Amino acid sequence: MSLYKHNLWAMPLSLALVACGGGGGGSDNSIDDKPDGGSGGGSGAVEYQQQVVDARNGYTYLNLTTGETVAADAEWHMAFSRSNIQLNGGASGNGKVAGALAVAQDDFYTGAGVADPNVFMNATADAELEHLADSFPAPANWQTDTLTTAFGSDWYNYDFTTHTITPNPDLGWLVRSGEGDSYARVRVTGLDYGADPITYQIDLTVQAADTSQLTTSRSFTGSVPKEGGEACYDFDAGQTVACTGTAWDIKLNLKPRALSLVSNSGPNGDGNGAVLGPIPWTEVSTYASATIDSNGTSMTRAYAPDQAAGVFSEHSWYAYNLGGAHKLWPNYRVYLVDTNIDDDASPVYAVQIINYYGEDGASGQPVVRWKQVSLTGGAN
């Protein structure tokens, strides 16, 4: 397929939903009023569509062309479930939708991808609207969704010079059990990937069912053959168990050139597990509870199960828990969404997620703005 697409499609005025600036951001993640009609935002007129997507209870499906939410069996391009975003293609759907990162917003991060609270908390949707341009260079690669894990690959470090793999103890996660009624704080502290057998150590602090405090220390240690294997751990019982049913809580897969740490959830298990993180160990190590923050607010709805994911998970649209506030802050990255990777004439949209809190301030309602764009730099 050609990577170049012309902007041949004109949006009907009835579907324009043109916004004036709009969007959340700033220290309170508020949403400005959005007048009907008109254009504007930033230093020049920028026309775009905008939608508050209620993603609090399962997936909500959005058609970018019509600007409407639709049924799961209708034509959709993006699906939202709280903070998770999927595209209708690959492991997530039977469509041909693919995505790419267009504006990385690297200035929102310090070294090693650590969020800069000052930048995040002072950014506004109006100021970041300028990134939603009319055209973008054609990406070198488009991504369709694949099965993944909420742990990602942040739990280990890979040295591109020495080609060695080591644990990353600077990050931690909160994990819900396969049974869904207990939790643990998790950190990978040992991984000798060059040994035969491969050895590992994962340290945990468990919050038992029907309690609200992290109290019991555990250590998940063991080995797998150099040719690869898997090991599952039940942190309630404090022991390695079979990788079946809902009893296991975390699974370690160690194979040549393929490592994964997964929870008992979504496509990776039959359980009701979920994960919150990564969170810097300097922060998460101070948590007294895996379910209630220091202000007495429940954190349980911030957990995410393993699921199909792609460009929006590989290049997250938010940071969590900045300045001691247990909320999500957008980074205003711009993503390209190709509505049919096999059709050169299909529309391509530039998409920004500008808030996680709807007009009523409740979480789980991503605010999305987008516009159709042209791609440049490829062959026609």
TORSEMAR-356638 format. One record per residue (C-alpha): residue number from 1; residue in one letter; chain; z, y, x. Coordinates in Angstrom, 2 decimals. Each point is the difference from the previous one (the first is absolute). Example, Ala and Ser with C-alpha at 12.3 -4.5 7.8 and 13.67 -1.06 7.14 Angstrom:
+-----+------+------+---------+---------+---------+
! pos ! code ! unit !      c3 !      c2 !      c1 !
+-----+------+------+---------+---------+---------+
!   1 !    A !    A !    7.80 !   -4.50 !   12.30 !
!   2 !    S !    A !   -0.66 !    3.44 !    1.37 !
+-----+------+------+---------+---------+---------+
// end
This chain:
+-----+------+------+---------+---------+---------+
! pos ! code ! unit !      c3 !      c2 !      c1 !
+-----+------+------+---------+---------+---------+
!   1 !    M !    A !    0.00 !    0.00 !    0.00 !
!   2 !    S !    A !   -0.66 !    3.57 !    1.10 !
!   3 !    L !    A !    3.14 !    2.00 !    0.74 !
!   4 !    Y !    A !   -1.62 !    3.18 !   -1.32 !
!   5 !    K !    A !    0.22 !    0.99 !   -3.63 !
!   6 !    H !    A !   -1.48 !    3.10 !   -1.62 !
!   7 !    N !    A !    1.96 !    1.97 !   -2.56 !
!   8 !    L !    A !   -2.50 !   -0.60 !   -2.79 !
!   9 !    W !    A !    2.41 !   -0.16 !   -2.91 !
!  10 !    A !    A !    1.04 !    3.07 !   -1.95 !
!  11 !    M !    A !    3.34 !   -0.17 !   -1.78 !
!  12 !    P !    A !   -0.21 !    0.73 !   -3.75 !
!  13 !    L !    A !    2.05 !    3.08 !   -0.87 !
!  14 !    S !    A !    1.89 !   -1.94 !   -2.64 !
!  15 !    L !    A !    1.38 !   -2.27 !    2.75 !
!  16 !    A !    A !    0.56 !    2.62 !    2.67 !
!  17 !    L !    A !    3.74 !    0.45 !   -0.51 !
!  18 !    V !    A !   -0.30 !    2.84 !    2.50 !
!  19 !    A !    A !    3.35 !    1.00 !    1.42 !
!  20 !    C !    A !    1.22 !    3.22 !    1.51 !
!  21 !    G !    A !    1.87 !   -0.91 !    3.14 !
!  22 !    G !    A !    2.51 !   -2.20 !   -1.74 !
!  23 !    G !    A !    1.91 !   -2.92 !    1.33 !
!  24 !    G !    A !    3.41 !   -0.73 !    1.37 !
!  25 !    G !    A !    1.46 !    0.61 !    3.37 !
!  26 !    G !    A !    2.54 !    2.22 !    1.63 !
!  27 !    S !    A !    3.65 !   -0.86 !    0.21 !
!  28 !    D !    A !    0.38 !   -0.97 !   -3.66 !
!  29 !    N !    A !   -3.20 !   -2.03 !   -0.50 !
!  30 !    S !    A !   -0.62 !    2.05 !   -3.13 !
!  31 !    I !    A !   -3.32 !    0.23 !   -1.85 !
!  32 !    D !    A !   -1.49 !    3.39 !   -0.72 !
!  33 !    D !    A !   -1.42 !    0.69 !   -3.42 !
!  34 !    K !    A !   -3.70 !   -0.86 !   -0.16 !
!  35 !    P !    A !   -2.05 !    2.31 !   -2.27 !
!  36 !    D !    A !   -2.94 !   -1.28 !   -1.97 !
!  37 !    G !    A !   -3.34 !    0.87 !    1.60 !
!  38 !    G !    A !   -0.55 !    2.38 !    2.88 !
!  39 !    S !    A !    0.03 !   -0.76 !    3.70 !
!  40 !    G !    A !    1.85 !    1.09 !    3.08 !
!  41 !    G !    A !    2.62 !   -1.05 !    2.49 !
!  42 !    G !    A !    0.31 !    1.01 !    3.63 !
!  43 !    S !    A !   -2.25 !    2.73 !    1.41 !
!  44 !    G !    A !   -3.07 !   -1.03 !   -2.03 !
!  45 !    A !    A !   -0.95 !   -1.61 !   -3.28 !
!  46 !    V !    A !    0.53 !   -3.75 !    0.10 !
!  47 !    E !    A !   -0.86 !   -2.07 !   -3.05 !
!  48 !    Y !    A !    1.59 !   -3.40 !   -0.46 !
!  49 !    Q !    A !    1.36 !   -2.39 !   -2.56 !
!  50 !    Q !    A !    3.73 !   -0.67 !   -0.24 !
!  51 !    Q !    A !    2.03 !   -2.64 !   -1.78 !
!  52 !    V !    A !    3.67 !   -0.93 !   -0.27 !
!  53 !    V !    A !   -0.01 !   -3.80 !   -0.02 !
!  54 !    D !    A !    2.92 !   -1.69 !   -1.71 !
!  55 !    A !    A !    0.52 !   -2.98 !    2.31 !
!  56 !    R !    A !    3.62 !   -0.73 !   -0.85 !
!  57 !    N !    A !   -0.56 !   -3.29 !   -1.80 !
!  58 !    G !    A !   -2.63 !   -2.18 !    1.63 !
!  59 !    Y !    A !   -3.48 !    1.05 !    1.02 !
!  60 !    T !    A !   -1.89 !    2.92 !   -1.52 !
!  61 !    Y !    A !   -3.76 !    0.10 !    0.58 !
!  62 !    L !    A !   -2.00 !    3.17 !    0.63 !
!  63 !    N !    A !   -3.76 !    0.57 !   -0.30 !
!  64 !    L !    A !   -0.84 !    2.85 !    2.37 !
!  65 !    T !    A !   -3.32 !    0.76 !   -1.67 !
!  66 !    T !    A !    1.39 !    0.56 !   -3.49 !
!  67 !    G !    A !    3.44 !    1.16 !    1.11 !
!  68 !    E !    A !    1.59 !   -2.40 !   -2.47 !
!  69 !    T !    A !    2.50 !   -2.81 !    0.28 !
!  70 !    V !    A !   -1.46 !   -3.25 !   -1.30 !
!  71 !    A !    A !    0.87 !   -3.63 !   -0.70 !
!  72 !    A !    A !    0.13 !   -2.51 !    2.85 !
!  73 !    D !    A !   -3.18 !   -1.71 !   -1.24 !
!  74 !    A !    A !   -1.95 !    3.28 !   -0.25 !
!  75 !    E !    A !   -1.81 !    1.82 !    2.81 !
!  76 !    W !    A !    2.64 !    1.42 !    2.32 !
!  77 !    H !    A !    0.03 !    1.26 !    3.57 !
!  78 !    M !    A !    3.68 !    0.49 !    0.91 !
!  79 !    A !    A !    3.15 !   -1.76 !   -1.23 !
!  80 !    F !    A !    3.52 !    1.40 !    0.32 !
!  81 !    S !    A !    3.36 !   -1.78 !   -0.17 !
!  82 !    R !    A !    2.72 !    2.45 !    0.99 !
!  83 !    S !    A !   -0.80 !    0.90 !    3.65 !
!  84 !    N !    A !   -2.55 !   -2.79 !    0.51 !
!  85 !    I !    A !   -3.72 !    0.73 !   -0.34 !
!  86 !    Q !    A !   -2.77 !   -2.57 !   -0.19 !
!  87 !    L !    A !   -3.78 !    0.21 !   -0.20 !
!  88 !    N !    A !   -2.18 !   -2.12 !   -2.26 !
!  89 !    G !    A !   -1.45 !   -2.31 !    2.63 !
!  90 !    G !    A !    0.89 !   -2.75 !    2.45 !
!  91 !    A !    A !    3.35 !   -1.57 !   -0.83 !
!  92 !    S !    A !    0.83 !    2.58 !   -2.70 !
!  93 !    G !    A !   -2.87 !   -0.28 !   -2.44 !
!  94 !    N !    A !   -3.51 !   -1.21 !   -0.74 !
!  95 !    G !    A !   -1.61 !    3.39 !    0.66 !
!  96 !    K !    A !   -1.69 !    1.33 !    3.12 !
!  97 !    V !    A !    2.30 !    2.96 !    0.67 !
!  98 !    A !    A !    0.91 !    0.75 !    3.63 !
!  99 !    G !    A !    1.92 !    2.73 !    1.77 !
! 100 !    A !    A !    0.34 !    1.86 !    3.29 !
! 101 !    L !    A !    2.31 !    2.62 !    1.49 !
! 102 !    A !    A !   -1.70 !    3.39 !    0.23 !
! 103 !    V !    A !    2.81 !    2.44 !    0.94 !
! 104 !    A !    A !    2.85 !   -1.58 !    1.98 !
! 105 !    Q !    A !    2.47 !    2.94 !   -0.10 !
! 106 !    D !    A !    1.26 !   -0.92 !    3.48 !
! 107 !    D !    A !    1.95 !    3.25 !    0.17 !
! 108 !    F !    A !    2.42 !   -1.47 !   -2.58 !
! 109 !    Y !    A !    1.16 !   -2.51 !    2.62 !
! 110 !    T !    A !    1.58 !    0.05 !    3.42 !
! 111 !    G !    A !   -0.51 !   -2.74 !    2.61 !
! 112 !    A !    A !   -0.18 !   -3.65 !   -1.11 !
! 113 !    G !    A !   -0.83 !    1.01 !   -3.56 !
! 114 !    V !    A !    3.45 !    1.42 !   -0.80 !
! 115 !    A !    A !   -0.03 !    2.46 !   -2.90 !
! 116 !    D !    A !    0.86 !    3.60 !    0.87 !
! 117 !    P !    A !    2.42 !    1.13 !   -2.76 !
! 118 !    N !    A !   -0.68 !    3.69 !    0.57 !
! 119 !    V !    A !   -3.73 !   -0.41 !   -0.58 !
! 120 !    F !    A !    0.35 !   -2.33 !   -2.98 !
! 121 !    M !    A !    2.66 !    2.04 !   -1.77 !
! 122 !    N !    A !   -1.78 !    3.33 !    0.41 !
! 123 !    A !    A !   -3.51 !   -1.13 !   -0.93 !
! 124 !    T !    A !   -1.34 !    0.90 !   -3.43 !
! 125 !    A !    A !   -2.85 !   -1.30 !   -2.10 !
! 126 !    D !    A !   -1.63 !    3.43 !   -0.10 !
! 127 !    A !    A !    0.02 !    0.38 !    3.77 !
! 128 !    E !    A !   -1.36 !   -3.52 !    0.54 !
! 129 !    L !    A !   -2.80 !    0.31 !   -2.55 !
! 130 !    E !    A !   -2.39 !    1.23 !    2.71 !
! 131 !    H !    A !   -0.34 !   -3.57 !    1.27 !
! 132 !    L !    A !   -1.73 !   -1.03 !   -3.22 !
! 133 !    A !    A !   -3.41 !    1.11 !    1.29 !
! 134 !    D !    A !   -3.51 !   -0.41 !   -1.43 !
! 135 !    S !    A !   -1.26 !   -2.36 !    2.70 !
! 136 !    F !    A !    1.37 !   -2.36 !    2.64 !
! 137 !    P !    A !   -1.46 !   -2.00 !    2.88 !
! 138 !    A !    A !   -0.91 !   -3.53 !   -1.04 !
! 139 !    P !    A !    2.82 !   -2.32 !    1.15 !
! 140 !    A !    A !   -0.71 !   -2.59 !    2.64 !
! 141 !    N !    A !    1.58 !   -2.65 !   -2.21 !
! 142 !    W !    A !    0.84 !   -0.42 !   -3.66 !
! 143 !    Q !    A !    3.04 !   -2.06 !   -0.99 !
! 144 !    T !    A !    0.38 !   -2.29 !   -2.99 !
! 145 !    D !    A !    3.46 !   -1.22 !   -0.96 !
! 146 !    T !    A !    1.48 !   -3.09 !    1.62 !
! 147 !    L !    A !    3.20 !   -1.96 !   -0.51 !
! 148 !    T !    A !    2.76 !    1.54 !    2.08 !
! 149 !    T !    A !    3.75 !    0.31 !    0.42 !
! 150 !    A !    A !    2.34 !    2.90 !   -0.66 !
! 151 !    F !    A !    1.32 !   -0.38 !    3.57 !
! 152 !    G !    A !   -3.44 !    0.80 !    1.41 !
! 153 !    S !    A !   -0.25 !   -0.40 !    3.78 !
! 154 !    D !    A !    2.72 !    2.50 !    0.89 !
! 155 !    W !    A !    2.58 !   -2.69 !    0.75 !
! 156 !    Y !    A !   -1.62 !   -0.76 !    3.37 !
! 157 !    N !    A !   -1.63 !    1.98 !    2.82 !
! 158 !    Y !    A !   -3.29 !   -0.91 !    1.64 !
! 159 !    D !    A !   -0.78 !    1.25 !    3.50 !
! 160 !    F !    A !   -3.77 !    0.48 !    0.29 !
! 161 !    T !    A !    0.22 !    0.09 !    3.79 !
! 162 !    T !    A !    2.02 !   -3.15 !    0.62 !
! 163 !    H !    A !   -0.91 !   -1.67 !   -3.32 !
! 164 !    T !    A !    3.65 !   -0.88 !   -0.55 !
! 165 !    I !    A !    1.89 !   -0.04 !   -3.28 !
! 166 !    T !    A !    3.64 !    1.04 !   -0.25 !
! 167 !    P !    A !    2.40 !    0.66 !   -2.90 !
! 168 !    N !    A !    0.44 !    3.51 !   -1.38 !
! 169 !    P !    A !    3.75 !    0.47 !   -0.56 !
! 170 !    D !    A !   -0.43 !    3.74 !   -0.63 !
! 171 !    L !    A !   -0.96 !   -0.63 !   -3.63 !
! 172 !    G !    A !    1.81 !   -1.75 !   -2.82 !
! 173 !    W !    A !   -0.66 !   -1.07 !   -3.58 !
! 174 !    L !    A !    1.94 !   -0.68 !   -3.16 !
! 175 !    V !    A !   -1.04 !   -3.25 !   -1.68 !
! 176 !    R !    A !    0.62 !   -1.38 !   -3.48 !
! 177 !    S !    A !    0.53 !   -3.75 !   -0.18 !
! 178 !    G !    A !   -2.36 !   -2.52 !   -1.54 !
! 179 !    E !    A !    2.44 !   -0.40 !   -2.89 !
! 180 !    G !    A !   -0.05 !    3.78 !   -0.45 !
! 181 !    D !    A !    3.77 !    0.46 !   -0.16 !
! 182 !    S !    A !    1.08 !    0.58 !    3.61 !
! 183 !    Y !    A !   -1.15 !    2.15 !    2.90 !
! 184 !    A !    A !    0.05 !    0.19 !    3.78 !
! 185 !    R !    A !   -0.57 !    2.49 !    2.78 !
! 186 !    V !    A !   -2.48 !   -1.54 !    2.45 !
! 187 !    R !    A !   -0.98 !    0.70 !    3.61 !
! 188 !    V !    A !   -2.06 !   -2.11 !    2.41 !
! 189 !    T !    A !    1.90 !   -0.06 !    3.32 !
! 190 !    G !    A !   -1.56 !   -2.93 !    1.83 !
! 191 !    L !    A !   -3.55 !   -1.27 !    0.42 !
! 192 !    D !    A !   -1.30 !   -1.90 !    3.04 !
! 193 !    Y !    A !   -3.60 !   -0.48 !   -1.02 !
! 194 !    G !    A !   -1.03 !   -1.18 !    3.45 !
! 195 !    A !    A !    2.46 !   -2.88 !    0.09 !
! 196 !    D !    A !   -0.65 !   -3.59 !   -1.00 !
! 197 !    P !    A !    1.44 !   -0.44 !   -2.54 !
! 198 !    I !    A !   -0.06 !    3.56 !   -1.38 !
! 199 !    T !    A !    3.55 !    1.21 !   -0.60 !
! 200 !    Y !    A !    1.24 !    2.70 !   -2.38 !
! 201 !    Q !    A !    3.14 !    1.72 !   -1.29 !
! 202 !    I !    A !    0.40 !    2.07 !   -3.16 !
! 203 !    D !    A !    3.37 !    1.67 !   -0.64 !
! 204 !    L !    A !    1.10 !    0.62 !   -3.59 !
! 205 !    T !    A !    2.88 !    1.51 !   -1.95 !
! 206 !    V !    A !    0.23 !   -1.46 !   -3.51 !
! 207 !    Q !    A !    1.00 !    1.59 !   -3.29 !
! 208 !    A !    A !    0.99 !   -2.90 !   -2.24 !
! 209 !    A !    A !   -0.99 !   -0.30 !   -3.67 !
! 210 !    D !    A !    2.03 !    2.15 !   -2.40 !
! 211 !    T !    A !    1.25 !    2.23 !    2.82 !
! 212 !    S !    A !   -1.09 !    3.40 !    1.31 !
! 213 !    Q !    A !    1.02 !   -0.17 !    3.67 !
! 214 !    L !    A !   -1.68 !   -1.39 !    3.11 !
! 215 !    T !    A !    2.75 !   -2.15 !    1.48 !
! 216 !    T !    A !   -0.98 !   -3.37 !    1.52 !
! 217 !    S !    A !   -1.77 !   -0.28 !    3.37 !
! 218 !    R !    A !   -2.60 !   -2.72 !    0.49 !
! 219 !    S !    A !   -2.42 !   -0.97 !    2.76 !
! 220 !    F !    A !   -3.25 !   -1.83 !   -0.68 !
! 221 !    T !    A !   -0.96 !   -1.67 !    3.28 !
! 222 !    G !    A !   -2.25 !   -2.86 !    0.98 !
! 223 !    S !    A !   -3.30 !   -1.02 !    1.49 !
! 224 !    V !    A !   -3.45 !   -1.16 !   -0.99 !
! 225 !    P !    A !   -2.59 !   -1.86 !    2.11 !
! 226 !    K !    A !   -2.32 !    2.05 !    2.16 !
! 227 !    E !    A !   -2.93 !   -1.06 !   -2.18 !
! 228 !    G !    A !    1.73 !    1.67 !   -2.94 !
! 229 !    G !    A !    2.21 !   -0.65 !   -2.97 !
! 230 !    E !    A !    2.20 !    1.58 !   -2.65 !
! 231 !    A !    A !    3.71 !    0.26 !   -0.73 !
! 232 !    C !    A !    1.78 !    1.13 !   -3.16 !
! 233 !    Y !    A !    3.53 !    1.34 !   -0.34 !
! 234 !    D !    A !    2.43 !    0.21 !   -2.90 !
! 235 !    F !    A !    2.26 !    2.90 !    0.90 !
! 236 !    D !    A !    2.46 !   -0.77 !   -2.82 !
! 237 !    A !    A !    0.66 !   -3.45 !    1.41 !
! 238 !    G !    A !   -0.51 !    1.13 !    3.58 !
! 239 !    Q !    A !   -2.34 !   -2.84 !    0.88 !
! 240 !    T !    A !   -3.61 !   -1.01 !    0.56 !
! 241 !    V !    A !   -1.50 !   -1.60 !   -3.12 !
! 242 !    A !    A !   -3.28 !   -1.40 !   -1.28 !
! 243 !    C !    A !   -2.73 !    2.59 !   -0.68 !
! 244 !    T !    A !   -0.25 !   -0.93 !   -3.69 !
! 245 !    G !    A !    1.44 !    1.33 !   -3.23 !
! 246 !    T !    A !    2.25 !    3.06 !   -0.20 !
! 247 !    A !    A !    2.82 !   -1.01 !    2.38 !
! 248 !    W !    A !   -1.61 !    1.47 !    3.13 !
! 249 !    D !    A !    0.15 !    3.74 !    0.53 !
! 250 !    I !    A !   -2.02 !    0.78 !    3.14 !
! 251 !    K !    A !   -2.69 !   -2.02 !    1.72 !
! 252 !    L !    A !   -1.17 !    0.29 !    3.58 !
! 253 !    N !    A !   -3.56 !   -1.16 !    0.75 !
! 254 !    L !    A !   -0.77 !   -0.33 !    3.70 !
! 255 !    K !    A !   -3.51 !   -1.09 !    0.91 !
! 256 !    P !    A !   -2.37 !    0.79 !    2.87 !
! 257 !    R !    A !   -1.22 !    3.57 !   -0.58 !
! 258 !    A !    A !    1.57 !    0.03 !   -3.47 !
! 259 !    L !    A !    3.57 !    1.10 !   -0.68 !
! 260 !    S !    A !    1.57 !    0.88 !   -3.34 !
! 261 !    L !    A !    3.42 !    0.57 !   -1.51 !
! 262 !    V !    A !   -0.04 !   -0.30 !   -3.79 !
! 263 !    S !    A !    2.33 !    0.14 !   -2.97 !
! 264 !    N !    A !    0.11 !   -2.56 !   -2.82 !
! 265 !    S !    A !   -2.13 !    2.07 !   -2.33 !
! 266 !    G !    A !   -3.47 !    0.75 !   -1.31 !
! 267 !    P !    A !   -2.75 !   -2.10 !    1.58 !
! 268 !    N !    A !    2.35 !   -1.27 !    2.72 !
! 269 !    G !    A !    2.55 !   -1.84 !   -2.11 !
! 270 !    D !    A !    1.28 !   -1.01 !   -3.41 !
! 271 !    G !    A !    3.11 !    2.17 !    0.15 !
! 272 !    N !    A !    1.11 !    3.46 !   -1.08 !
! 273 !    G !    A !    0.36 !    1.40 !    3.51 !
! 274 !    A !    A !   -0.91 !    3.51 !    1.12 !
! 275 !    V !    A !    0.28 !    2.27 !    3.03 !
! 276 !    L !    A !    0.99 !    3.60 !    0.69 !
! 277 !    G !    A !   -1.05 !    1.49 !    3.33 !
! 278 !    P !    A !   -0.65 !    0.28 !    2.83 !
! 279 !    I !    A !    2.94 !    2.32 !    0.60 !
! 280 !    P !    A !    1.12 !    1.13 !    3.47 !
! 281 !    W !    A !    2.85 !   -2.23 !    1.12 !
! 282 !    T !    A !    2.11 !    3.05 !    0.81 !
! 283 !    E !    A !   -0.07 !    0.78 !   -3.73 !
! 284 !    V !    A !    0.01 !   -3.34 !   -1.77 !
! 285 !    S !    A !    2.77 !   -1.35 !    2.24 !
! 286 !    T !    A !    2.34 !    2.56 !   -1.59 !
! 287 !    Y !    A !   -0.70 !   -1.09 !   -3.58 !
! 288 !    A !    A !    3.03 !   -1.46 !   -1.73 !
! 289 !    S !    A !   -2.10 !   -1.35 !   -2.87 !
! 290 !    A !    A !   -3.50 !   -1.31 !   -0.49 !
! 291 !    T !    A !   -0.10 !    1.16 !   -3.61 !
! 292 !    I !    A !    1.92 !    3.30 !   -0.21 !
! 293 !    D !    A !   -0.56 !    2.98 !    2.26 !
! 294 !    S !    A !    2.64 !    2.37 !    1.37 !
! 295 !    N !    A !   -0.38 !    2.22 !   -3.09 !
! 296 !    G !    A !    0.72 !   -2.89 !   -2.37 !
! 297 !    T !    A !   -3.63 !   -0.33 !   -1.10 !
! 298 !    S !    A !   -1.62 !   -3.41 !   -0.44 !
! 299 !    M !    A !   -2.65 !   -0.92 !    2.58 !
! 300 !    T !    A !   -1.15 !   -3.22 !   -1.68 !
! 301 !    R !    A !   -3.20 !    1.47 !   -1.44 !
! 302 !    A !    A !   -1.20 !    1.01 !    3.45 !
! 303 !    Y !    A !   -0.40 !   -3.66 !    1.03 !
! 304 !    A !    A !   -3.54 !   -1.42 !    0.09 !
! 305 !    P !    A !   -1.12 !   -3.64 !   -0.18 !
! 306 !    D !    A !   -2.65 !   -1.41 !    2.31 !
! 307 !    Q !    A !   -3.41 !    0.54 !   -1.52 !
! 308 !    A !    A !   -3.63 !    0.63 !    0.69 !
! 309 !    A !    A !   -0.47 !    3.19 !    1.95 !
! 310 !    G !    A !   -2.54 !    1.94 !    2.02 !
! 311 !    V !    A !   -0.62 !    3.50 !    1.26 !
! 312 !    F !    A !    2.85 !    1.54 !   -2.02 !
! 313 !    S !    A !    2.57 !   -2.35 !    1.51 !
! 314 !    E !    A !   -1.44 !   -0.02 !    3.51 !
! 315 !    H !    A !    0.03 !    3.81 !   -0.05 !
! 316 !    S !    A !    2.92 !    0.78 !   -2.28 !
! 317 !    W !    A !   -0.22 !    3.06 !   -2.22 !
! 318 !    Y !    A !    3.74 !    0.76 !    0.18 !
! 319 !    A !    A !    3.20 !   -0.02 !    2.03 !
! 320 !    Y !    A !    3.35 !   -1.12 !   -1.38 !
! 321 !    N !    A !    3.56 !    1.30 !    0.40 !
! 322 !    L !    A !   -0.49 !    3.28 !    1.82 !
! 323 !    G !    A !    2.92 !    2.36 !    0.47 !
! 324 !    G !    A !    2.33 !   -2.56 !   -1.54 !
! 325 !    A !    A !   -1.80 !    0.12 !   -3.36 !
! 326 !    H !    A !   -1.02 !   -3.43 !   -1.32 !
! 327 !    K !    A !   -3.38 !    1.03 !   -1.34 !
! 328 !    L !    A !   -3.67 !   -0.20 !    0.94 !
! 329 !    W !    A !   -1.78 !    2.95 !    1.63 !
! 330 !    P !    A !   -3.84 !    0.18 !    0.05 !
! 331 !    N !    A !   -1.90 !    0.61 !    3.23 !
! 332 !    Y !    A !   -3.12 !    1.23 !   -1.84 !
! 333 !    R !    A !   -2.31 !   -2.36 !    1.83 !
! 334 !    V !    A !   -3.54 !   -0.14 !   -1.37 !
! 335 !    Y !    A !   -1.57 !   -3.40 !   -0.68 !
! 336 !    L !    A !   -3.61 !   -0.81 !   -0.79 !
! 337 !    V !    A !   -0.58 !   -2.41 !   -2.89 !
! 338 !    D !    A !   -3.47 !   -1.54 !   -0.32 !
! 339 !    T !    A !   -0.37 !   -1.24 !   -3.56 !
! 340 !    N !    A !   -2.53 !   -2.69 !    0.97 !
! 341 !    I !    A !   -0.39 !   -0.89 !    3.65 !
! 342 !    D !    A !   -3.22 !   -1.89 !   -0.77 !
! 343 !    D !    A !   -1.73 !    2.91 !   -1.77 !
! 344 !    D !    A !   -1.13 !    3.00 !    2.06 !
! 345 !    A !    A !   -0.29 !    2.13 !   -3.14 !
! 346 !    S !    A !    3.54 !   -0.61 !   -1.26 !
! 347 !    P !    A !    2.41 !    2.96 !    0.06 !
! 348 !    V !    A !    2.42 !    0.51 !    2.89 !
! 349 !    Y !    A !    3.22 !    1.94 !   -0.63 !
! 350 !    A !    A !    2.47 !    1.78 !    2.24 !
! 351 !    V !    A !    3.52 !   -0.76 !   -1.25 !
! 352 !    Q !    A !    3.41 !    1.57 !    0.68 !
! 353 !    I !    A !    3.39 !   -1.17 !   -1.27 !
! 354 !    I !    A !    2.06 !    3.17 !   -0.31 !
! 355 !    N !    A !    3.21 !   -1.12 !   -1.70 !
! 356 !    Y !    A !    2.00 !   -3.00 !   -1.16 !
! 357 !    Y !    A !    1.94 !    1.73 !   -2.75 !
! 358 !    G !    A !   -1.60 !    0.81 !   -3.34 !
! 359 !    E !    A !    0.37 !    3.14 !   -2.03 !
! 360 !    D !    A !    3.39 !   -1.26 !   -1.18 !
! 361 !    G !    A !    1.14 !   -0.54 !    3.60 !
! 362 !    A !    A !    0.25 !   -3.79 !   -0.40 !
! 363 !    S !    A !   -1.16 !   -2.21 !    2.87 !
! 364 !    G !    A !   -2.82 !   -2.52 !   -0.23 !
! 365 !    Q !    A !   -2.57 !    2.52 !   -1.26 !
! 366 !    P !    A !   -2.43 !    0.74 !    2.83 !
! 367 !    V !    A !   -1.93 !    3.24 !   -0.37 !
! 368 !    V !    A !   -3.59 !   -0.54 !    1.13 !
! 369 !    R !    A !   -2.75 !    2.53 !    0.56 !
! 370 !    W !    A !   -3.57 !   -0.80 !    0.99 !
! 371 !    K !    A !   -3.57 !    1.23 !    0.12 !
! 372 !    Q !    A !   -3.40 !   -1.52 !    0.59 !
! 373 !    V !    A !   -1.30 !    0.59 !    3.51 !
! 374 !    S !    A !   -3.02 !   -0.50 !    2.25 !
! 375 !    L !    A !    0.13 !   -2.05 !    3.19 !
! 376 !    T !    A !   -1.78 !    1.23 !    3.10 !
! 377 !    G !    A !   -0.98 !   -1.47 !    3.34 !
! 378 !    G !    A !   -1.52 !   -3.29 !   -1.09 !
! 379 !    A !    A !   -3.50 !   -1.25 !   -0.63 !
! 380 !    N !    A !   -1.39 !    0.59 !   -3.47 !
+-----+------+------+---------+---------+---------+
// end
